[in-house]
Each structure stands twice: as C-alpha cells, then as structure tokens.
Amino acid sequence: MLDAATLLAAHQPTLQRIRQQVGVPLAHWNALYAPLLQQYATFVQQLPASEAHHHRQPGGLLAHGLETALKALTLRRGALLPAGADAETLADKQDVWTYAVASAALLHDLGKPVVDQIVALYDAAGDPLGHWRPLAGPIQPPAAHYSMYFVRGRRYRLHTRLPPLLVQHLLPQVAVNWIAEDLDVFEAWLATISGGDAELSGELGRMVHEADRLSTAASLTGDPALRTAGVRQPLAERLIVALRHLIDSGALPLNRPGAAAFVTGEDLWLVSKRVLDALREALLTEAPGGIPSRNERLMDELQQHGVITPNGERAIWYASVELPDWQHRLSLLRVPLARLWIDPESQPPAMTGRVIPDGESPQEDASPGSTATNGSAPPTFISPSPQQPSLDLSGTGEDDDDATGRLPGAGVADSAPSETPSLYDNEVIRWICDGLRSGRLKLNSADARLHVTLEGLLLVSPGIFRDVAGVDGWLGAQKRLLKRKAHLKRPDGTNIWTYRVIGERKTGARLKGILIPDAQAQLGLQLPPPNPHLTLLSAEEASP
C-alpha cells in the first residue's frame, strides 16, 4: 500500500498543468482540489485502467484519471458555461463549473474496482484478509499488500453508473455542497458521473467524454509529445488490442447465429468484412489518421505480423459455420486464440458447433442462397421454438412515449436496410433477436414489449429501449436504431405508431412504438400471426 504523496510523485508535471488550468487561489486549491486528487490516488492505488486495452499497466487508472481531468480542463477553457449566460453570470459561475468539469473527469472510471476488478488484501506478514469492498471506501490497515485480477464475464460499462456511490469517499463535503447549490451545475455533473442522458450532461458531459477519448487514444497510439522520438504503437499492435477489446466487451458477438466471430479449439474465426470494418471504426475513433481505408491493407498488416493464420497464400478462409439451430457459409479470418489471449483462462469459450473450411470435409446440403460471400451476406436465423400466438393485451395500459413522436435529427427511413448484418449490429436489434430465440422476451402477451401486427413488428417505446438503454439513456438507444433506417415512418414523417388494445377485460388502452416492417425477412426471425387484440389508429384517432 502506498500513500498519496508517493503515488502522485510520478505525476507532478500533470498536476502542475492541472493547477495552472484551474487558476484558483492557493487556499481554494488546498480546500477543494488537493484533497480530491489525494483521495483519488489513495483509492485507486496502482490498479490498471483496463485488462488489455488502454492504460493497462500498473498505475494506469491513476494516470488515466489525471490525464482525463487535465484534457477536460483544457477543453473547458474554450467553453462558456453556463451556455447562453451573460458576462456577469459567466464570471460568477466560472469556478464552480471548472470544479465540476475536473471532478467529473477524474471520477468517470472510478466504478471499475467495484464491478470489473477483484482486489485481494493481505497484511504485512502476507496473510490473506479477504477482498476489498470499494463501496465502503479506500483500502484501510491492517491491509499492507494487495493483488488484483479482472472479473470474467464482467458487465462492460456498468462501471460508468457507479461514481455517485463513491463521491463521499473522494470529494470534500464543502465541494459537494458547492456543486449542489447550483442546480444547473449539479444536474449536468450528476448526469455525467452516472453515465446518464447526454441531453442532461450537456457540454460538461461532452467535454469529459472527449477528454476520455483523447487520453485513451494517447495510451493506445503513443503520446503525441513523444512521437518525434519515434515512440508510437505499431498498427499491428493497435489492431490486436482493438480486436481483443471488441471481443471482450461484446461489441463483436460470439458463437451465436449471425455472430461476428466463432471459437473452435485453438482458433478464433472472424467474419472478415464485418470485423475489419469494426476494427477500422474503432481505430478511427481512438485517433483519426494513419488508418488504411482498404480491408486488404488491414489484412496484410495482420498477416505480416502473424496475427492471422493464412490459407495458403490467401488470408481468407471460406467455410461453413454450423450451430445447433443455424448454419451459413462465410468468408473468415483465422486467428490463433493464443495470439490475442496468452492466458488460457482469459480466452472466450468454444462454440457449440463447428467450422468446416472448404475442402476439409464433404460439403453438406446448403440452404438456398448459402453461397460464398465476403462476410456481408445476410445470415439465416432459425428460431429454435416459434413463439406462441397472440394473447389478450387488455390489461397492459402502457402509454409511454416521447413528447412529440418525432425524434430530433432522425432522417427519412427506407422500408428496409441495405443489408441485414448492419441492422443486426444495432444493440437493440441484437437484444431482441437473442431474447426471442432464447424465449427470454415475451411476444404478443399483455406485458410484452414486442407485438406482431399487420404492419410489422411493434417495438413498444420507450419501454423496450429503457430495458436495453446504454450510457446515454433510452432516447439514445432509440435514436441509434432509427439511424439504421429500417423502420416504417408514418405518413407525416414521424416515427411513433399508436395501437388501440381490444380485449375481454378492457378496451381502449393504447400501445405506442416503432414498427419494423417485414421483420421476418429483416431480422431472420420466425414470428407468429399478428396479435388480433391490436388495432392501428389513424393520425386523428391517435391524437390526444
């Protein structure tokens, strides 16, 4: 265990720059900022920020927090907060907004030790003392040493919601009271440190998010200040780190119908175009520039550095992927698992099925349209057990909706997307398809979020989006789905359709939601007949 002074000694240049950016009198610094920085260092000790991504070295979480705070404060100098205020108000509120920015940036990853890491404690003699419980506060004596390992199967991004539970252990009470005195500051700050709605966090949340991205990029690509000395992470290494992170975080789904990757034995099989596109997008998000625009160049880079197993002189393998309820022929990249995860316990589990490269076994009967592709052909999903037909909905009474029925920035949607994989990449669609295939999600029942209608598959809004909402809330999840342009718009250009519920117990309740037309074809699902208890309302009937 190290004290705050020892932990912060290596970060003095960053601390000095933070002090300069803040620009408050020494008394204010000692009362507000110094305790926060010291408590943060004591809390995170030498824990890494990630297992195999950015700031993964010992002390990475401390370095990342300080870097993010500094970068957020730099962005703060170019922002007027609160937005639209007059000069007098801007001057009066300057210091509290600056403190809110710095503290939110420092706290943004503080939940990782709670849900992503397990820290075992030992006394000075090396005897075990059990596990650290971060929600109770920093590690305390008699703990003198600790060891850490990452949780397997952890819930990525859950950590973003936890900082409010830890604020009491880091911020001086006078600082919390100061922020809470101004509700505009308090609302934006609280939304930011809880991974809340981007509309509530506003400019403060945007600055912290951008600062986090910049710190992450500097870790993954090499600090720009060091590039003149040739210190820059090679592209192949960046690709390995990004691929491992996409798999571990679930951004690239595994071992299921329509997945992006499949594990067999000692190999990871990647759907070539889909994964290469995802890798390019991830690298461009980290740091634009220097990323090849063609998949062939990315494959060459991976092959030259022994990341992928070649198929003779080619990088691509054509193979049949077979699962118990799904099969398809795909173009794949073959990666040894040990190339991405040295520790066998860190490797993802094997699929229940097999991958049969062309020429390695007799070809079995192929379903219509199952021809060799470049990885972008629509997969065929087969529901293991069709859902039950419609049930009475008369008791639901759900009538939630956004205020206008029209989402800001939503464009005109086509009746169907250009290709199914791009739609299936959406987290809501993935969640729906997986839930219906497994039977976890209800369909056409009184309390269901999904209903088959004559017009398509109705996604009850905002209910279903609240169920699967990410860090930016249900509205963000709904917007991302609408951007896929796979839904059916109303004649007036709005997105929300309204149905009347007709049943034996109650008639007149309404359901509102988004319609996915021709859902069986678009999503590859087998659906029951339309629910007879739902009747579509006209625009006039749907009006309040």
C-alpha positions as CSV (number, residue, x, y, z in Angstrom):
1,M,0.0,0.0,0.0
2,L,1.3,3.4,-0.9
3,D,0.3,6.9,0.4
4,A,-1.0,9.7,-1.8
5,A,2.3,11.6,-1.9
6,T,4.2,8.5,-3.2
7,L,1.6,7.6,-5.8
8,L,1.4,11.2,-7.1
9,A,5.1,11.8,-7.2
10,A,5.5,10.4,-10.8
11,H,2.6,12.7,-12.0
12,Q,3.9,16.1,-10.9
13,P,4.1,17.6,-14.4
14,T,0.4,16.6,-14.9
15,L,-0.6,18.0,-11.5
16,Q,1.2,21.3,-12.2
17,R,-0.6,21.7,-15.5
18,I,-3.9,21.0,-13.8
19,R,-3.1,23.6,-11.2
20,Q,-2.4,26.1,-14.0
21,Q,-5.6,25.3,-15.8
22,V,-7.7,25.7,-12.7
23,G,-6.3,29.1,-11.8
24,V,-7.7,29.4,-8.3
25,P,-6.0,30.9,-5.2
26,L,-3.8,28.6,-3.2
27,A,-6.4,28.5,-0.3
28,H,-9.1,27.3,-2.7
29,W,-6.7,24.7,-4.3
30,N,-5.9,23.3,-0.8
31,A,-9.5,23.1,0.2
32,L,-11.1,21.7,-2.9
33,Y,-8.6,20.2,-5.4
34,A,-5.7,18.9,-3.4
35,P,-8.0,16.6,-1.2
36,L,-9.8,15.3,-4.3
37,L,-6.5,14.4,-6.1
38,Q,-5.0,12.8,-3.0
39,Q,-8.1,10.8,-2.2
40,Y,-8.3,9.6,-5.8
41,A,-4.7,8.4,-5.7
42,T,-5.3,6.7,-2.4
43,F,-8.4,5.0,-3.7
44,V,-7.1,3.6,-7.0
45,Q,-3.6,2.9,-5.8
46,Q,-1.7,1.1,-8.6
47,L,-4.7,-0.5,-10.3
48,P,-4.7,-0.7,-14.1
49,A,-7.5,1.1,-16.1
50,S,-8.2,-2.0,-18.3
51,E,-7.1,-5.6,-18.7
52,A,-6.0,-5.4,-22.3
53,H,-6.8,-2.0,-23.7
54,H,-5.8,1.5,-22.7
55,H,-3.6,2.2,-19.6
56,R,-3.3,-1.4,-18.8
57,Q,-0.1,-1.0,-16.9
58,P,0.1,-0.9,-13.1
59,G,-1.0,2.6,-12.1
60,G,-2.9,3.0,-15.3
61,L,-6.2,4.0,-13.6
62,L,-4.4,6.8,-11.7
63,A,-2.7,8.0,-14.9
64,H,-5.8,7.9,-16.9
65,G,-7.9,9.8,-14.4
66,L,-5.3,12.6,-14.1
67,E,-4.9,12.8,-17.9
68,T,-8.6,12.9,-18.5
69,A,-9.0,15.7,-15.9
70,L,-6.2,17.7,-17.5
71,K,-7.6,17.3,-21.0
72,A,-11.1,18.2,-19.8
73,L,-9.9,21.3,-18.1
74,T,-8.1,22.3,-21.4
75,L,-11.4,21.9,-23.3
76,R,-13.1,23.9,-20.5
77,R,-11.0,26.9,-21.2
78,G,-12.7,27.2,-24.6
79,A,-16.2,26.8,-23.4
80,L,-18.7,29.3,-22.0
81,L,-20.6,27.8,-19.1
82,P,-23.5,28.0,-18.5
83,A,-24.4,28.2,-22.1
84,G,-26.2,31.4,-23.1
85,A,-25.5,33.2,-19.9
86,D,-24.5,36.9,-19.8
87,A,-20.9,38.0,-18.9
88,E,-21.7,38.6,-15.3
89,T,-23.1,35.2,-14.7
90,L,-20.3,33.5,-16.6
91,A,-17.8,35.2,-14.4
92,D,-19.8,34.4,-11.2
93,K,-20.2,30.7,-12.1
94,Q,-16.8,30.1,-13.7
95,D,-15.1,28.4,-10.7
96,V,-17.9,26.0,-9.8
97,W,-18.3,24.9,-13.4
98,T,-14.5,24.4,-13.6
99,Y,-14.5,22.2,-10.5
100,A,-17.4,20.2,-11.8
101,V,-15.5,19.5,-15.0
102,A,-12.3,18.5,-13.2
103,S,-14.0,16.3,-10.6
104,A,-16.4,14.6,-13.2
105,A,-13.4,13.8,-15.4
106,L,-11.4,12.4,-12.5
107,L,-14.3,10.2,-11.3
108,H,-15.5,8.8,-14.7
109,D,-13.8,5.4,-14.3
110,L,-13.9,5.1,-10.6
111,G,-16.5,2.3,-10.7
112,K,-14.1,-0.1,-12.3
113,P,-12.7,-1.5,-9.0
114,V,-16.3,-2.1,-7.9
115,V,-17.5,-4.3,-10.7
116,D,-14.6,-5.0,-13.1
117,Q,-11.8,-6.0,-10.7
118,I,-11.4,-8.2,-7.7
119,V,-8.7,-7.0,-5.2
120,A,-7.4,-9.5,-2.6
121,L,-5.9,-7.9,0.6
122,Y,-3.0,-9.2,2.7
123,D,-1.5,-8.0,6.0
124,A,2.2,-7.1,6.4
125,A,3.0,-10.8,7.1
126,G,1.3,-11.9,3.8
127,D,-1.7,-13.4,5.4
128,P,-5.0,-13.0,3.5
129,L,-7.6,-10.5,4.7
130,G,-10.3,-11.1,2.2
131,H,-11.4,-8.9,-0.6
132,W,-11.6,-5.1,-0.8
133,R,-15.1,-3.6,-0.8
134,P,-14.6,-0.3,-2.7
135,L,-18.1,0.9,-1.8
136,A,-17.0,1.1,1.8
137,G,-14.1,3.3,1.0
138,P,-10.3,3.2,0.3
139,I,-8.2,0.2,1.5
140,Q,-7.5,0.5,5.2
141,P,-5.0,-1.0,7.6
142,P,-4.2,-3.7,8.5
143,A,-4.1,-4.3,4.8
144,A,-0.5,-3.7,3.6
145,H,-0.4,-5.5,0.2
146,Y,-2.9,-6.5,-2.4
147,S,-3.3,-8.5,-5.6
148,M,-5.8,-7.9,-8.4
149,Y,-7.5,-9.8,-11.2
150,F,-10.2,-8.9,-13.6
151,V,-13.7,-10.3,-13.4
152,R,-14.5,-12.8,-16.1
153,G,-17.8,-12.2,-17.9
154,R,-18.0,-8.8,-16.4
155,R,-20.7,-6.3,-17.5
156,Y,-19.0,-3.7,-19.6
157,R,-19.9,-0.1,-19.0
158,L,-21.7,-0.9,-15.7
159,H,-18.8,0.9,-14.0
160,T,-19.9,4.2,-15.6
161,R,-23.0,4.3,-13.4
162,L,-21.3,3.9,-10.1
163,P,-19.3,7.1,-9.3
164,P,-22.2,8.7,-7.5
165,L,-22.0,5.9,-4.9
166,L,-18.3,6.7,-4.3
167,V,-18.3,10.5,-4.3
168,Q,-18.4,10.6,-0.5
169,H,-15.0,8.9,-0.3
170,L,-13.3,11.4,-2.6
171,L,-14.8,14.9,-2.6
172,P,-14.7,17.1,0.4
173,Q,-18.2,17.8,1.7
174,V,-17.7,21.5,1.1
175,A,-17.1,20.8,-2.6
176,V,-20.3,18.6,-2.9
177,N,-22.3,21.3,-1.2
178,W,-20.8,23.9,-3.5
179,I,-21.8,22.0,-6.7
180,A,-25.3,21.2,-5.3
181,E,-26.0,24.9,-4.7
182,D,-26.4,25.5,-8.4
183,L,-29.0,23.1,-9.9
184,D,-27.8,23.6,-13.4
185,V,-24.3,22.6,-12.5
186,F,-25.5,19.8,-10.2
187,E,-27.7,18.2,-12.8
188,A,-25.1,18.2,-15.5
189,W,-22.4,17.0,-13.1
190,L,-24.6,14.2,-11.7
191,A,-25.6,13.1,-15.2
192,T,-22.0,13.0,-16.3
193,I,-20.6,10.9,-13.4
194,S,-23.5,8.5,-13.6
195,G,-23.2,7.8,-17.3
196,G,-26.6,9.4,-17.8
197,D,-28.5,11.0,-20.6
198,A,-26.3,13.1,-22.9
199,E,-29.1,15.8,-23.0
200,L,-28.8,16.3,-19.2
201,S,-25.0,16.2,-19.0
202,G,-24.8,18.7,-21.9
203,E,-21.5,20.5,-22.6
204,L,-19.9,19.2,-19.4
205,G,-20.6,15.6,-20.4
206,R,-19.3,16.2,-23.9
207,M,-16.0,17.6,-22.6
208,V,-15.5,14.7,-20.2
209,H,-16.3,12.2,-22.9
210,E,-13.9,13.9,-25.4
211,A,-11.2,14.1,-22.8
212,D,-11.6,10.4,-22.0
213,R,-11.3,9.6,-25.7
214,L,-8.1,11.7,-26.0
215,S,-6.5,10.1,-23.0
216,T,-7.4,6.6,-24.4
217,A,-6.0,7.5,-27.8
218,A,-2.8,8.8,-26.3
219,S,-2.4,5.5,-24.4
220,L,-3.1,3.3,-27.4
221,T,-1.2,5.2,-30.1
222,G,1.6,6.8,-28.1
223,D,1.6,10.3,-26.6
224,P,1.8,12.8,-29.4
225,A,4.5,14.6,-27.4
226,L,6.7,11.5,-27.8
227,R,6.2,10.8,-31.5
228,T,9.2,12.9,-32.6
229,A,11.3,10.4,-30.7
230,G,9.6,7.5,-32.6
231,V,7.5,6.3,-29.8
232,R,4.3,5.2,-31.4
233,Q,2.4,1.9,-31.1
234,P,2.7,-0.1,-34.4
235,L,-0.5,-0.6,-36.4
236,A,-0.5,-4.3,-35.9
237,E,-0.3,-4.0,-32.1
238,R,-3.2,-1.5,-32.2
239,L,-5.2,-3.9,-34.3
240,I,-4.5,-6.7,-31.8
241,V,-5.5,-4.5,-28.8
242,A,-8.6,-3.2,-30.6
243,L,-9.7,-6.7,-31.7
244,R,-9.3,-8.2,-28.2
245,H,-11.2,-5.3,-26.7
246,L,-14.1,-5.6,-29.2
247,I,-14.4,-9.3,-28.4
248,D,-14.1,-9.0,-24.6
249,S,-16.6,-6.1,-24.4
250,G,-19.2,-7.9,-26.5
251,A,-19.1,-5.3,-29.3
252,L,-18.4,-8.2,-31.6
253,P,-20.8,-11.0,-30.6
254,L,-19.5,-14.6,-30.4
255,N,-20.7,-18.1,-31.1
256,R,-24.4,-17.5,-32.0
257,P,-26.4,-17.1,-35.1
258,G,-25.3,-14.0,-37.0
259,A,-22.3,-13.5,-34.8
260,A,-19.1,-11.7,-35.9
261,A,-16.8,-14.4,-34.6
262,F,-16.7,-18.1,-33.7
263,V,-14.4,-20.0,-31.4
264,T,-13.3,-23.6,-32.1
265,G,-10.5,-25.4,-30.4
266,E,-7.5,-23.1,-30.5
267,D,-8.8,-20.8,-33.2
268,L,-10.9,-17.6,-33.4
269,W,-12.8,-17.3,-36.7
270,L,-13.7,-13.8,-37.7
271,V,-16.4,-12.8,-40.3
272,S,-13.9,-10.9,-42.4
273,K,-15.6,-7.8,-43.7
274,R,-17.7,-7.2,-40.6
275,V,-14.8,-7.5,-38.3
276,L,-12.4,-5.4,-40.4
277,D,-14.9,-2.7,-40.7
278,A,-15.4,-2.7,-36.9
279,L,-11.6,-2.6,-36.4
280,R,-11.2,0.4,-38.7
281,E,-14.0,2.2,-36.9
282,A,-12.5,1.5,-33.5
283,L,-9.1,2.8,-34.5
284,L,-10.5,5.9,-36.2
285,T,-12.5,6.6,-33.0
286,E,-9.3,6.3,-30.9
287,A,-7.2,8.5,-33.2
288,P,-8.0,9.6,-36.8
289,G,-5.2,9.4,-39.3
290,G,-2.9,6.7,-40.4
291,I,-5.5,4.0,-40.7
292,P,-5.8,2.2,-44.0
293,S,-9.0,2.7,-45.8
294,R,-9.0,-0.7,-47.5
295,N,-9.6,-4.1,-45.9
296,E,-6.8,-5.6,-48.0
297,R,-4.3,-3.4,-46.3
298,L,-5.5,-4.3,-42.8
299,M,-5.4,-8.0,-43.7
300,D,-1.8,-7.6,-45.0
301,E,-0.8,-5.9,-41.7
302,L,-2.3,-8.7,-39.7
303,Q,-0.8,-11.4,-41.9
304,Q,2.7,-9.9,-41.9
305,H,2.8,-9.8,-38.1
306,G,1.5,-13.4,-37.7
307,V,-1.8,-12.4,-36.2
308,I,-3.9,-14.4,-38.7
309,T,-3.3,-17.9,-40.0
310,P,-3.1,-17.8,-43.8
311,N,-5.0,-20.1,-46.1
312,G,-2.1,-21.0,-48.4
313,E,-1.2,-17.6,-50.0
314,R,-4.5,-16.0,-49.0
315,A,-5.8,-14.5,-45.8
316,I,-9.4,-15.5,-46.3
317,W,-10.9,-18.9,-45.5
318,Y,-14.2,-19.9,-46.9
319,A,-16.0,-22.2,-44.5
320,S,-19.4,-23.5,-43.3
321,V,-20.3,-22.4,-39.8
322,E,-22.7,-24.8,-38.1
323,L,-24.6,-24.3,-34.9
324,P,-27.4,-26.4,-33.5
325,D,-30.1,-24.1,-35.0
326,W,-28.2,-22.2,-37.7
327,Q,-25.7,-22.7,-40.4
328,H,-24.2,-20.5,-43.0
329,R,-21.2,-20.3,-45.4
330,L,-18.9,-17.3,-44.7
331,S,-15.6,-15.8,-45.6
332,L,-13.5,-15.8,-42.4
333,L,-10.2,-14.8,-41.0
334,R,-8.5,-17.4,-38.8
335,V,-6.7,-16.1,-35.6
336,P,-4.9,-18.4,-33.0
337,L,-6.5,-17.7,-29.7
338,A,-3.1,-17.5,-28.0
339,R,-2.2,-14.6,-30.3
340,L,-4.8,-12.5,-28.6
341,W,-5.1,-14.0,-25.1
342,I,-1.9,-15.5,-23.7
343,D,-3.6,-16.7,-20.6
344,P,-5.9,-19.6,-21.5
345,E,-8.3,-18.6,-18.7
346,S,-8.9,-15.3,-20.5
347,Q,-9.8,-16.9,-23.8
348,P,-13.5,-16.9,-24.8
349,P,-15.4,-20.2,-24.6
350,A,-15.7,-22.5,-27.6
351,M,-18.9,-22.6,-29.7
352,T,-21.4,-25.5,-29.6
353,G,-20.9,-26.4,-33.2
354,R,-18.2,-26.5,-35.8
355,V,-16.4,-24.5,-38.5
356,I,-15.7,-26.6,-41.7
357,P,-13.3,-24.9,-44.1
358,D,-13.9,-25.7,-47.8
359,G,-12.1,-28.8,-48.8
360,E,-11.6,-30.2,-45.3
361,S,-14.8,-32.3,-45.2
362,P,-17.6,-33.2,-47.6
363,Q,-20.0,-30.4,-48.3
364,E,-23.4,-30.9,-46.7
365,D,-26.6,-29.7,-48.3
366,A,-26.7,-25.9,-48.3
367,S,-29.8,-23.9,-47.7
368,P,-31.0,-21.7,-50.6
369,G,-28.7,-18.7,-51.1
370,S,-25.9,-20.1,-48.9
371,T,-23.1,-19.2,-51.2
372,A,-19.6,-17.9,-50.5
373,T,-19.6,-14.3,-49.5
374,N,-17.3,-11.6,-48.5
375,G,-18.8,-11.7,-45.0
376,S,-21.6,-9.3,-45.7
377,A,-24.3,-11.6,-46.9
378,P,-27.4,-11.8,-44.7
379,P,-27.2,-14.7,-42.2
380,T,-30.2,-17.1,-41.9
381,F,-31.6,-17.1,-38.4
382,I,-33.8,-20.0,-37.3
383,S,-35.9,-19.7,-34.2
384,P,-35.5,-22.9,-32.2
385,S,-39.1,-22.8,-31.0
386,P,-41.7,-20.5,-32.6
387,Q,-43.3,-18.1,-30.2
388,Q,-46.8,-18.7,-29.0
389,P,-49.7,-17.0,-30.9
390,S,-51.2,-13.8,-29.6
391,L,-52.6,-13.3,-26.1
392,D,-55.0,-10.9,-24.5
393,L,-53.4,-7.5,-24.1
394,S,-56.3,-5.8,-22.4
395,G,-54.6,-5.3,-19.1
396,T,-51.4,-3.6,-20.3
397,G,-52.5,0.1,-20.3
398,E,-48.9,1.1,-21.3
399,D,-49.0,4.5,-23.0
400,D,-45.4,5.8,-22.7
401,D,-44.0,7.9,-25.5
402,D,-41.6,10.7,-26.1
403,A,-43.3,14.1,-26.1
404,T,-43.7,14.6,-29.9
405,G,-43.5,11.2,-31.6
406,R,-40.7,12.7,-33.7
407,L,-37.0,12.2,-32.7
408,P,-34.6,15.1,-33.3
409,G,-32.3,14.5,-36.1
410,A,-34.0,11.4,-37.4
411,G,-33.9,11.2,-41.2
412,V,-36.4,9.7,-43.6
413,A,-36.2,5.9,-43.4
414,D,-36.3,3.4,-46.2
415,S,-38.6,0.5,-45.8
416,A,-35.7,-1.9,-45.3
417,P,-32.0,-1.7,-44.6
418,S,-29.5,-2.3,-47.3
419,E,-28.2,-5.5,-45.6
420,T,-29.2,-7.5,-42.6
421,P,-25.8,-7.6,-40.8
422,S,-25.7,-3.8,-40.4
423,L,-29.1,-3.9,-38.8
424,Y,-28.2,-6.8,-36.6
425,D,-25.1,-4.8,-35.4
426,N,-27.5,-2.5,-33.5
427,E,-27.6,-3.3,-29.8
428,V,-31.4,-3.2,-29.6
429,I,-32.0,-5.5,-32.6
430,R,-29.3,-7.9,-31.3
431,W,-31.0,-7.9,-27.9
432,I,-34.4,-8.5,-29.4
433,C,-33.3,-11.3,-31.7
434,D,-31.4,-13.1,-28.9
435,G,-34.3,-12.6,-26.5
436,L,-36.9,-14.0,-28.9
437,R,-34.7,-17.0,-29.9
438,S,-34.0,-17.9,-26.2
439,G,-37.6,-17.3,-25.1
440,R,-36.4,-14.6,-22.7
441,L,-38.5,-11.9,-24.3
442,K,-42.3,-12.1,-24.4
443,L,-44.2,-11.6,-27.6
444,N,-47.9,-10.7,-28.0
445,S,-48.6,-11.0,-24.3
446,A,-50.2,-8.5,-22.0
447,D,-46.9,-7.3,-20.6
448,A,-44.7,-7.8,-23.7
449,R,-42.6,-5.0,-25.3
450,L,-42.9,-6.7,-28.7
451,H,-46.0,-7.4,-30.7
452,V,-46.6,-8.7,-34.2
453,T,-49.1,-6.5,-36.1
454,L,-50.3,-6.5,-39.7
455,E,-47.9,-3.6,-40.4
456,G,-44.8,-5.2,-38.9
457,L,-43.1,-5.9,-35.5
458,L,-44.1,-3.3,-33.0
459,L,-41.3,-2.2,-30.5
460,V,-43.1,-0.6,-27.6
461,S,-41.5,2.8,-26.9
462,P,-39.9,3.9,-24.7
463,G,-40.3,0.6,-22.7
464,I,-38.1,-1.7,-24.8
465,F,-35.5,1.0,-25.2
466,R,-35.4,1.5,-21.4
467,D,-34.8,-2.2,-21.0
468,V,-31.7,-2.1,-23.1
469,A,-30.6,1.5,-22.7
470,G,-26.9,2.3,-22.7
471,V,-25.0,5.0,-21.1
472,D,-26.9,7.8,-22.9
473,G,-30.3,6.6,-21.8
474,W,-33.3,5.2,-23.7
475,L,-33.6,8.1,-26.1
476,G,-30.0,7.5,-27.3
477,A,-30.7,3.8,-27.9
478,Q,-33.9,4.7,-29.9
479,K,-32.0,7.2,-32.0
480,R,-29.3,4.7,-32.9
481,L,-32.0,2.2,-34.1
482,L,-33.7,4.9,-36.1
483,K,-30.5,5.8,-37.8
484,R,-30.4,2.3,-39.3
485,K,-33.4,3.4,-41.4
486,A,-35.1,0.0,-41.1
487,H,-38.3,1.2,-39.5
488,L,-41.6,2.3,-41.1
489,K,-42.4,6.0,-40.9
490,R,-45.9,7.4,-40.5
491,P,-47.3,9.4,-43.5
492,D,-46.5,12.7,-41.6
493,G,-42.8,11.7,-41.3
494,T,-42.9,10.9,-37.5
495,N,-41.7,7.6,-36.1
496,I,-44.2,6.5,-33.4
497,W,-47.3,4.4,-34.3
498,T,-50.3,4.1,-32.0
499,Y,-52.5,1.0,-31.5
500,R,-55.7,0.5,-29.5
501,V,-55.9,-2.6,-27.3
502,I,-59.1,-4.5,-27.6
503,G,-59.7,-7.3,-25.2
504,E,-62.3,-9.0,-23.0
505,R,-61.3,-7.3,-19.8
506,K,-60.5,-3.8,-21.0
507,T,-60.8,-1.9,-24.3
508,G,-59.3,1.4,-25.1
509,A,-55.8,1.2,-23.7
510,R,-53.1,2.2,-26.2
511,L,-49.6,1.0,-27.2
512,K,-47.1,3.2,-28.9
513,G,-43.9,2.2,-30.6
514,I,-41.7,1.8,-33.6
515,L,-42.6,-0.5,-36.5
516,I,-40.1,-2.8,-38.2
517,P,-41.8,-3.9,-41.5
518,D,-41.3,-7.3,-42.9
519,A,-39.5,-8.3,-39.7
520,Q,-39.2,-12.0,-40.6
521,A,-37.0,-11.1,-43.6
522,Q,-35.2,-8.2,-42.0
523,L,-34.3,-9.9,-38.7
524,G,-34.3,-13.5,-39.9
525,L,-36.9,-14.5,-37.2
526,Q,-39.9,-16.8,-37.4
527,L,-42.8,-14.9,-36.0
528,P,-46.4,-15.9,-35.0
529,P,-49.5,-14.4,-36.7
530,P,-50.4,-10.8,-35.9
531,N,-51.9,-10.1,-32.5
532,P,-55.7,-9.7,-33.0
533,H,-56.1,-7.5,-29.9
534,L,-54.2,-4.6,-31.5
535,T,-55.8,-2.2,-34.0
536,L,-53.9,0.6,-35.7
537,L,-55.2,4.1,-35.1
538,S,-55.3,6.8,-37.7
539,A,-53.4,10.1,-37.1
540,E,-56.7,11.7,-36.0
541,E,-57.6,8.9,-33.6
542,A,-54.1,8.8,-32.2
543,S,-54.1,12.5,-31.3
544,P,-54.6,13.3,-27.6
